[in-house]
């Protein structure tokens, strides 16, 4: 899938699930629950000593059994980690920070780069370096929807994805999308321990489906205004 199509897929999905787990079985279960709910994008976070090894174990199963699922690597801080994950199958790279070396390696390898930013200057710089989607992190701590709206006033072209502080309730989602985000990243607020530990993935798929429905409703209402 071309880089631009992956970017469009993320934007159209409206939701990027953010997750990792030390157990490959649990990891696959969660990715499949997202897939069954209709999502075709997933961010695997590079957190913990086992993160890369588990990613390496599950990515082949994802390719074989979940066609069309695009998995990227998040919490990437340096070029070496980016190269490692891309070589193993990551289709996009997400970072909590803005680093020119990540912009360069992703451009060289033709992989979508989503940098993390927390100020208007960083957002502008990320845009200059070619980021089509720009992460705002930590979303609530840097100013929440108000910050998004303020930044997009003078920079209406930037496509922003807040992560951190986004919840699955409709009021919260509406505040972000009304402010002008192109999508949201969601981790612990979506993957609570009770649904992750549940052997039946039906509840998790249902939660994700409901969140996607809320996002679509919010977008539809904004479009109709």
HELIX and SHEET records of a PDB file:
HELIX    1   1 UNK A    3  UNK A   13  1                                  11    
HELIX    2   2 UNK A   24  UNK A   37  1                                  14    
HELIX    3   3 UNK A   51  UNK A   65  1                                  15    
HELIX    4   4 UNK A   79  UNK A   88  1                                  10    
HELIX    5   5 UNK A  100  UNK A  109  1                                  10    
HELIX    6   6 UNK A  120  UNK A  128  1                                   9    
HELIX    7   7 UNK A  144  UNK A  154  1                                  11    
HELIX    8   8 UNK A  170  UNK A  179  1                                  10    
HELIX    9   9 UNK A  193  UNK A  197  1                                   5    
HELIX   10  10 UNK A  202  UNK A  224  1                                  23    
SHEET    1   A 7 UNK A  70  UNK A  74  0                                        
SHEET    2   A 7 UNK A  41  UNK A  45  1                                        
SHEET    3   A 7 UNK A  15  UNK A  19  1                                        
SHEET    4   A 7 UNK A 183  UNK A 186  1                                        
SHEET    5   A 7 UNK A 160  UNK A 163  1                                        
SHEET    6   A 7 UNK A 134  UNK A 136  1                                        
SHEET    7   A 7 UNK A 116  UNK A 117  1                                        
SHEET    1   B 2 UNK A  92  UNK A  94  0                                        
SHEET    2   B 2 UNK A 112  UNK A 114  1                                        
END                                                                             
